[in-house]
Amino acid sequence: MTSSDSTRTTDSTRTSDPTGTITGTIDPTGPIDSKDTAGSIGSTGSTGSTGPDRRRWFALAIVMTAAFMDLVDVTIVNIAIPSIQREAGASVAQIQWITAGYALAFAAGLITGGRLGDIHGRKRVFLIGIGGFTVASALCGLAANPEMLVAARVLQGAMAALMVPQVLSIVHATFPAHERGKVFGLFGAVVGLGAVSGPLLGALLTEWNLFGLEWRPIFLINLPVGLAGLILGGRFITESKAPRALKLDLAGVALVTLGLLMLLYPLTRGRELGWPLWGHLSMAGAFVVFAALVAYERRKAARDGSPLVELSLFRVKSFAAGIAVQTVFGVALGIFFLVWTLYLQIGLGWGELKAGLTGVPFSVAVSVAAGLSVQKLVPRFGRKVLQAGALIMAAGVLLYLWECDRYGLSIAPWQMALPLVVMGVGMGLIVAPLTDAVLSEVPREHAGSASGLINTVQQMGNALGLGLVSVVFYGVIDEHLTPAGTGPAFVNAFQHALGWVAGVLAVIFLLMTALPKRPAQHVEGAAPAATGSASPEKAAERELVS
């Protein structure tokens, strides 16, 4: 720390630097009070301001809209695939790359994107990400051929990897601890809406065929949203970054990107390619790369304190346990949402719009339960809320399985409403409290790195779930496929996959026992478990947001 930094940490006032970046301070001789810095992260920039900036709610709306836009974009393409094949003349391999290219670029860049926010400023990287995402969406919508569409989708995924990690890190740096429960409840509601809004929106846009553009409006709809986010984000989001100068760990970037691609590419394309030997070798080699990454990052942290992956976060029980739960939860969601879509559209032969509308009860249930869980239930019942969510979601899955067995191909959308509502309530009790638990003890200086890790492990879990679909779904179809038609085979396969999802949820329930029994006090500065017995000066240094 410089002498000027030392002076600031011993001053109990809060100031803003000339660039507009907000700086919060605490008294290093006293304990860190989670409410002490409530005004530091949202001040308007006037010296001596102690009240939270009301603009933080506008900032929240902006970053939540960006998160929703990404969630929708992940699933909206699947509905439009027949239209893209027909109008653009895309081959099967090109169609696979339109979806896989986005997913791979997104997953491979999340950790790096999160760390870039810590280093260069979360607001700055968010605006670059949302601006690039908007440009890439325009390129997708204007693509003259399938090759251009694939390239634009890869660019779109890379820009999303810059944008998405900043959402949680901006929330973490912008809102005081006592407000974050409410905010993460809203975040869970957005996740619930985004989960099923993509297919519904995609169905509506392709069916309406606006201006004769066929599938193109599914990408072009991002333009007004992205431009509004770019303009309003520049006005309302407060800049924040790590308190000390960090450098981008290029060797770490190379290792984490290589490891993720070696793991996720075979999982994403394995079924279509027939699970070749090189795919298995690549996945095995990925773990060797990850082991090398851990060893390198430890040396990097000891040498200059500027690693890409902040391994000290894993010494925080709430973070480590939450990351494990998040990974396995991603597996369950990866299996369910893919096989559910295939079951509705191919097995039952429903149109895109009918299939999309079927998911509305699920979306509403997730949003309502997520809003209630963090604010009302978790403060009183702790981790039991998350465990109840896993059990309730499993009960909904088993109820769905029973209904599929009872009604077969004649099942109606209204008959699916009850199990979907039960599943949605269970998911809502998990998503918001889980995010809150993972980030509750993360030092603000590492918010970007932590957010990138959360999103990355979720993508890894989703990819693993998609890989398992070839075993738990397509393998069963091959066994039950008859000349009579594909419908019965898809129903049997869907039931089998639901059994797997219920089993994964049981594993999640057990993993949740490692979470803290009660929600930890949100940490404004540093997580004690991650830093050991930090000196008062170090605690004060971590409190700075510059």
N, C-alpha and C positions, 0 to 999 in steps of 0.2 A: 504494500500500500504506500502511496505517496503521502507526504505530510499533509497535503490538502485533503486527501481522503480521510486521514486520521482525524483532522479537525471536524470533518462533516459527521463522522460516526459518533463523536462525543457530543454533538449538538442534538438536542431533542426536537429541534424544529424541522420542518420539511420544506424543501426548496425545489425549484424547477430550473434546469439549465437552459441556456439560450436557445438550444435546438428544439426545445419543447419536450424533451424526455423527462419523465417524472422521476425524482429521486426521493426515496423514503429513508428515514433514519430512525434509530432507536438509541436509547441510553445503554451503552455497553456494560454498565455496571449492574444493570437490573435484568430480570428474566424477560424472555420474549413473550409479549402479550399478544395473542392472536388478534385482538381488536385495536391494539395500539396503532397499527399501521393502516387502519381502514381508510384514512383519508389520503395516505401517501400514494396509493396506486390509482387514484382517480381524481387527483386535484386538477384544477383548471389551469394550473401553471402559474398562478399568482403566489408569491412568496407568503408563507404563513397560513395558507389555506389548510384547514383541518377537516373539512367535510368532504365526503366522497363526491366525485363528479357525477352529475346526473347523466352525462353523456355516455356513461358506461353501459346503460341499458340500450342505447342506440347501437353501441359497439357490439353488444351481445346479439342483437337482432341481425346485424350484418354478418358476423361470423357463423351464427346458426344457419342463416340462409345459405352461406357457402357450404357448410357441412351437408345441408339438405340437398343442395345441387349435386354434390359428389355422390351421395347415397343413391339419388335417383338415377344418375348417369351410369352407375354400375349395372343396374338392372333394366333400364329402359330399352337398351339395344336388343336384348333377347327377344322381346315381343316383335320387334321390327325386322328380325332376320329374314323371314320369308319375303318381305317387301324389298329388302336390300338385294337378296339373291335374284329376284325377278327383275327389278329395275336397273340395278348396277351390273348384273351379270357376274356376280362374285362366285368363285368356286367354293367348295366345301372348306378347303385349306385356308382360303382368304377369310371366310366367315369366322373360322376358329381364331385367326389372328386378330380380327376386329375386336373380339372379346378378350383374348389372352394377351394381346399387346398392351392394352390398357392396364390389365391386372398386374402384369409383370413389371411394367415401368413404375406403376404406383407403389407396389410392395417393395421393390428394390430401392426406391428413393426416399422412403418415409423417415428412416433414422437420420439420414443425411439432411433431409429437409428440416427436421426438428432441430438439429444442431445448428444449422445455418441461421435459424431464428434466434437461438441463444447468442450467436456471435454477432450477427449483423443487424439484429432488431426484428422482433416478431411482426410488428406492423409492416415493416419494409418487405420482408419475405412473403408475408400474406398477400400484400398488394401485387407483388411480382407474380405470385402463384395464381391469384384470381384473374389478373390481366392476361397471363399466358394461357390459362384455362379457357378464357373467353375467346381468344384468338384461335386456339386449337379447335374449339367448338365450331367457329365459323368455317375453318378449313374442312372439318368433317362434313358440315352441311353443304359446302360448295364443292366437295370432292368430285372430280371428273371421272375417276375410275376407282376400282377397288384398291389398287396399290396406294393411291393418294389417301384413301380413307384409312387404311391400315397405319400409314405413317402419321397421319393426324391423330389417330387414337393413341399411338405410343406417346406422342407429344402431350396429348391431353392427360394421360396417366402421369407423366413426369411432372407436369404443372400441378396436378392434384396433390402429388407428393410434397410439393413446396407449400401448398395452401392448407391442407387438412391438419398437419401437426400443429400449426399455429392456432387452430381453433381452441383446443384445450389449454395451450400454454398462454394464450391471450386472456382466457377466462381466469386462469390461475394467477396471472400477474395483475389483472384489472380489478378483481373483486376481492373485498376483504373476506376473511375466513368465515365469519358468521353468515355471509350471504351465499356461499358457494353451494350449500345444500340445495337451496332453491334453484340456483342456476343449473346444477347437474340434473335436477328433476326436469327442468325444461329441455336439457340436452337429451335425456332419455325419451322424452315425448317426440322430439325431432327424429330420433333414430327410429322410433316406432312408425312415424308417418312416412319416413323415407324408405323403410323396408318394403312397403307394398305400393307406394305411390308410383314408383318407376314403371312397373307393368301396367298399372291403370292408365297413367299418363301416356305411355307409349301406345297402348291400345286406342285411346281416344284420338291421338294425333295421327296415327296411321289410318284409322277408319275415316276420319274427317277429310284426309287427303287435301290439306289446306293449299290453295292456289295450284293444285296439281303437282305438288312437290313430293308426293309419296312419303318416304321415310325421313326426308331431310329436316322437317320441323322438330324432330326429337333432339337434334343438336342445335338448331338455330334458336330454340326457345331459351337457351342459355345466354344469348347475347344481351338482351335487356337486363336480365338478372345480374350478369357479370359486370356490365357497365355501371349499373346502379351501385353494386357492392364496391367497385373500384373508386367511384367518386365519393360515396358516403363513408367508406372506410378511411380514406385520406383525411376526412373531416373529423370523424368521431372516435376513431381508435387511437388510444394513447400508446406511444412507443415504449418498449421495454426490451431489455436484453440482460445478459449476464453482467454482474458487477465488475468483473475483472476481464482483462483482455484475453480472449481465447483465440486460438488459431484452428482452422479447419484441418482435421487429421486426414490427410489425403490417403495415406496407407490404410487407415481404418476404413475410409470410404470404399477403397478398392476391395478390401477383404469382405466387408459386409455385403457389398453389391454382388461380388462373385459367389459368396455362400448362399445368398438368397436366390439368385438365379439358378444355381446348381440344384437347389432343393425344389423351388417352385415350378420351374419349367417342366421337369418330368411329371410332376403332380398335375399340372394344368393340361399337358398334351398327352400324357401317358396312355389313356384309354384309346384315343384316336390313332395313336402310333402302335398300338398292340403291346405296350409295356416292354420295349426293347431292353436288351442287357445294358446298353450304355445309360439308360435312364436310371436303373438301379445303382449302377456304379456312380453316377452323378450325385444321386441323393446320399449315398454313403460318403462320398467325398466332401459333400457339403458340411458334414459334421466335423471332418478334419479341418476344414477352413474355419469353422466357427471356433474350434479349440485354439487354432493359431491366432484368431482374432482376440480371444480372451487373454491369452498370454501376452500378446502385443499391447493390448489396451492397458493391462496392469503395468507394464514397463513404461508406457507412455504417460500414465497418470503419475507415476513416481518421478518421472524425469521432468515434465514441465506442467503437469496438472491440466492438460488440455486434450483429453481423449475424446473420440467420437462417441463412444458408448460409456456412460458414467456407471461403471460397475459397482460403485459404492451404493447405488440405489438399491441393489439387491440385498444389502444388509438390513434394509428396512423391511420388517416382517409384512406389513400391510402391502407394500409394493410387490415384493417377491411372490407372496401368496396370490395377490390379485392378478399378476401377470400369468401365473399358472392357470387360474380359473378362466381368465380371458382367452387363453389359447384353446383350451378344451371347449369352451362355449362357442368359439369360432368354428370348431369341428361340427358341433351339433347344428349350427345355423347353416353351414356350408352344405351339409347333407340335406336338411329339410327343404330349404327354399328351392334347390334345383329339382329334387324329385317331386316336390309338390307341383311345380310348374309343368313338368313333363306329364305327371298324372292327370292334371286338369285338361291340358290341351291335346295331348296325344292319346292318353288312356281313355278319357271320357269324351274326347272330341269337342270340347267347348271352344268357342271363339275367344279371341284375345280380350274383348271387352267383358264378356261374361266371367272369364277367369279372373280378370283384374278386379271386378266388383266383388267377387267372392272374398277377397282379402280385406275389405273395408272393416268388418267387425274386429279382425285381428289388430289392425292398425289403431283403431279407436281404443281398444282395450289396453294396448301397450302404452299409448300416450297418457291415458287416465291413471293407470297404475304407476307409471314412472313419475308422474307429477306428485302423487301422494307418498311414494315410498321414502324418498330422501327427507322430505319436510316433516312428515307426520309419524312414520313408522320406525325408521332406522334409529332416530334419537331415543326411542323408547325400548325397542326390542333388539337393536344391534344386528349382528350377522344372522340371527334367526329369520330376519326378513328375506335375505338372499337365499337361505336354505329353503324357506317356505316357497319362494319363487321357483326354485329348481323342482321341488316336489309338485307344485301346482302345474307347472309347464309339462312335467312328465305325465301327470294325470290327464291333461288335455290331449297329449299325444296318444295315450292309451285309449281314451274315449274316441278319438278320431279313428284309430285302428279298428275298434269295435264297430263303429258305424260303417266303415268301408266293408267289413266282413258281412254285416247285416244287409246292407242295401246294394252292394255291388255296383254295377254300371248304372243303376237307376237312381243313385243318390242325387239329391237336389241341393242347390246352394244354401237354402235355408236350413237344411239338416246339418250342414257343416258349420253353421254359425256358432253353436254352443261349444264344440271343442276348440274352435279358433279363438273364441273369447277367453276361454279358460287358459289356453296357451299364451294368449296375449297378456293376460293379467300376470302370469308367471314370468314372462319375459320382462315386463315392465318393472317387476319387483327386483330384477337382477341388473338390468343395464345401467340405470342411473346410480344406484348405490355402489355398484362395482367400480364405476369410473371415479366416484367420489372417494372410495376406499383406497384405490390405487394411488391417487394424487394427494391424499390428505397430508402425508408427511414428506412430500417431495419439496426440497428447497426451491425457491422461486428461480434461482439462477439456472437450475437444471430442468425447468418446466418443459422446454422444447425437446430436450433429449428424452425425457420421460414420456411425453406425448407421442413422439415418434416410435418409441418402443411399444407403447400400448397398441397403436394402430398396426405396427408391423406384426406383432404376435397374433393379432386378430386376423390379419390377412394370411399368415401362415396356417392358422387353424382352419380358415375357410378353404384354403388350397388343399389341405389334407382331407377335409371333408369332401371336397369335389373329387379327389382321387379315390376315396373310399366308395363313392357312388358306383364306380365300375364294378365293385365287388358286391355291395349290398343291394344294388338296384338292377343294373344291367345284367349281372350274372344270373339273377333270378328270372329276368325276362327271357334269357336264352333257354332256361330250363323249362319254362311254362308256355313258350310261344307255340301256337298251334295254327293250322290252316283256318280255323274258325275266326281268327282275327287277333288283333293286338290288345284289345280292351281288357280281357280277363288277365292276360299276362302282366299288363301294367298295374292292374289293381293288386295282384299278388305281390308284385315287386314293391309297390308303394307300402303295403302292409309290412313287408319284411324290413324295409328301410325305416319305417316308424319304430319298429322294435329296436333297431340300432340306436335311433335318436333317444329313445327312452333310456337305454342302457348308458349312453354318454351322459345324459342328465343325472343319472344316479352317481356316476363318477364325479361330476361337478359338485353334487351335494356333499360328497365325502371330502373333496378338495377344499370346500368352503370352511371346513372345521379348522383350517390353518389360518383363516382370517381372524383379526382381532375380534373378541366378543363384543366389544363396544366400539363405536366410531371414535377414532383417535382425534385429538384436538388438531385442527388444521394448523400447519406450521407456516408461518410467514417468512421465516428465515431459513433455518436448516433443520433437517431431521436428525434428532440426536442419535438414533441407531445407525445412521449412515455416516456420522462424522465422529463418533466417539465423544470424548470429553473435550469439546472445542473450547478454546479460550474465549473470553468475552469479546476480545477484539475481532476474532474470526467470526463469531456469531453476528457482530454488528456489520462486518464486511459483507456477509451473505445477505443481509437485509437490504443492502443498497440495490436499487433498480435504476440502471443508468442507460 
